[in-house]
Amino acid sequence: MERPRNGPVTNVIEHGPRVVLVEDDESTRTAIRGLLELGGYEVREEANGRDGLIAIREVHPDVVVTDIIMPVLDGRALARSLRSDNATCDIPIVAATGERFQPDLRDSRLFAAVLHKPFNASELLTTVDRVRASQRTWSTKP
């Protein structure tokens, strides 16, 4: 992209808000990705928490959507790692889980929202839009 002298930037490509989706079940990951893309989000998907953490640090997304129970690094460990890093502590994280997840005080400091599977497109997009718009700093630091 070049800036003409005394003129505006040309060839600016607009991108939608970015989401990193971390989900180990391929069919669930594909379905969630499709819904998010229909909602105008750019989605990067990863199949486990370790790869998700790497992607989040590379992309610095607007929102993270993660499963809780996953191989390699689970959703809670992923969230704790993000919250403890100054570069990622402000990214809202949505837990999308099939387990009987009842967030406690510790979890409420990790996750901006919890979606219980199965959820519908409206629930997903409303939740992701809401946490992205909140601009709340999510940090476990006192």
N, C-alpha and C positions, 0 to 999 in steps of 0.2 A: 504494500500500500504506500503510495507516495502522496505527499502533500504539495500541491502546486504552490508556487510562491504567491503569497497574499491571497490564497484561496482556500476553500474547504477541502477536507480529506475526501478522496474519491474511493470508490469501490469498497465502502464499508459494508461488511456482512453482519447483519443482525442475527443474534442467536437467542434462543429462548433461555429461560432460567435452567440451570444445570442441576441434575439429580444424580447421585451415585446410588445405585440399587445393589444391595448385597443380599443375595438369596441363593441357597444351595439347591433348591428344587428347580430344575430347568423349566418345566411347564409353568410353574408359578411365576418364575422370573420373566418368562416371555410374556405372560398375560399382563403382569404389572407394568413391564416396560411399554407394551402397546398402549395401555391406558394412559400412562404418563405422557407418551409421545402425542396421543390424541389431545391431551390437555395442553400441549404446547411446550412441553419440557424436552430438553436435550438429556438423554439418559446414557450413562455408562454403567454397565452391569458387571458384577463380579460374583463368583460362586462360593466364596468363603471370606471370612473376616480378615484374614491376613492380606489377601489380594485386594479386598475392599479398602483396607487401611492405606495401602500403597496408592490406589487410585484416588482416594480422597485427598491425600497429600499432594498428588500431582495436579488434580483438577480444581481443588478448593471449591466444591459445589455450593449451591444455594441451600440444598437440603440433602440429607442422607436418609434413605429408607432401607432398613435392615431387618432381616429375620433375627430371632433370638437364638434358636438352637441350630447351630451350623458346625461343620467340621473345621478344624485347624484353629480358628479363633471365633468364639461365639459372639453374639450381638452385644451382650453386656460388656465383655472384655474389649470389644471394638469401641464401644461408647466411652468406656473409662479411659482408653488410650487417647481418644480424640479430645476428651475433656481436660486431660492433663498436659496437653500440648498447646502453647500459646498461639500457634499458627492455625489450629483447628477447633479451639474451645468454643468459638462463637457459632459454629455450624449447627443448625437445628437437626435433630435426629428423630425420625419416626420409627418406632418399633412396629413391625408388621409380623404378628406371630399367631401361630395356631395353638400354642400352649395356653394353659389356663393361667395367664399372666396377670397378676394383680400387683401393679407397681407399688412399691413402698417408698419411703422418703428418699432413700438412696437412688432408686430408679427415677424418681421425679426430677432429680438433679441431672440425670443422664439423658432422658428422653423428653422431647417437646410434646410428643403425643404417642398414643398406642392405638393401633388398629388390630382388631381381632379377626383372624381369618375364619371363614370366608367373609370378605367385605365386598361392597359393590363399587363401581366406578365413581359414583358420586361421593361416597365416603372417602375414597382414596384422594381424589382431586381436591375436595373441600379441605381435607386435613393438610395436605401438602401445601396448598395455597395459603391456608391460615398460618401455618408455622413459618413459612417463608416470609409472609407479610409482617409477622410479629417483630422481626428484627431484634428479638431478645438475645442477650448474650447468655449462652449456655455454658456455665462453668462450675466446676466443683470447688473452685478455690474460694476461701472465705472472703 
